[in-house]
Amino acid sequence: MTPSHFSRRSFLKTTTALIGGSPFASSFLQAGADTSGGLLIAYVGTYSSPLPIVRPGQVDLPPGNGLGIHLFKVDRATGELSPHGVFEQPTSPSCLAFNAAGTCMYSSNETAQLADDAGTVSAFAISRADGQLKLLNTVSSGGAGPTYVSVHPSGRFLLVANYFGGAVTVLPILADGSLGAASDIKKDAGTVGPKLAKNAPPGSFAFSGHDLPHAHMIQTDPKGRFVLSPDLGLDQIQVWKFDDRAGVLSPNDPAAIPFPAGDGPRHFVFHPNGLWFYSLQEEGSNIALFDYDAEKGRFAARKTISSLPPGFAGSNFCSEILISADGRFIYAGNRLHDSIAVFAVGETGELTFVSEEWTHGDYPRSFNFDPSGKFLYSCNQRGDNIAAFRVDPKTGGLAFTGKYTPVGNPSIIVFLELGKGG
């Protein structure tokens, strides 16, 4: 969860000082969408805080090298990223999310703190003329260290996972896109798992979060009826019913998906068919497949597969999991091993290891497809760069394009398309 201190801050400041703001008219895109015409912008959230959270029993952490939220123009043909401005934000905007219209952006400010030790979340308006960001407001996240945000499909609420606070929060989205005070806050509770995962690779000493409850992600199921939040420390995914009128969470029955002791569920993804659910475990270094009952919000465990190549031994921390738009391939990020593993999705949803690609950088915190699905970008947190890969639609394989983009401690990359001529 902590940014590393590999500073290129002075270089990045010099570079971005030469870049003026530029335009932006928008519609939010997903992989596989039509991308003909219009300017494509990438937003990169970074670790940028000079005053990271200090928790009891832990030493102070070095500052992040990012400057805030970095903007890039995307060359659709080559995948190259060209600097397009920076919204300076020294509070580590480590996760970014758009509303459906692409007119507003929300950031979880992972190292910002208020007087009550809660973190903050910020709302931004996106200029339809040049794509630059205007801060609308900043509110309490309802817990310490907010690490993940997502917009409910209704567009009326922002969901927040607070990693250090072990809590999830619902924030109303107001008419102008700004955020209201929390309509609900739920604290994670349960038994913290062991430091070492039973299912970890041989020789693994991976330990990242089995000290306290740690909410790591929050997102709805495809219909928006249920809200899911993995808690890495408790080795379970919380399952909530969601009242989309009042913005209130209530426990589902059952209220959580249990995982083997120490595995540490981190991120998840649904298959496009809505029937299969894949969860990535940070310390267990594995992917678990579940069948999903959308009417009851229930999950039936089916099969678990390693996120690493056959025969791997040693320590590894999983990071991101994505699925191709056509549902044929799953991609899983491995930190320390510094790879992205590719799996084929079979006719029944089970996974088969296909290949792996070195991330060409250190500690891939997350990665994402461009809207066409032709390119994948790896945010190499400790390498202070983003590496671009071309995606083979037939095999799912990744081929490095040779293009690096310098960004201090990149945490997330998201894409927004401007209107034609924008």
Summary of the structure (lengths in Angstrom):
residues: 422
radius of gyration: 19.7
end to end distance: 36.7
largest distance: 55.1
contacts: 1630
relative contact order: 0.16
helix: 3%
strand: 47%
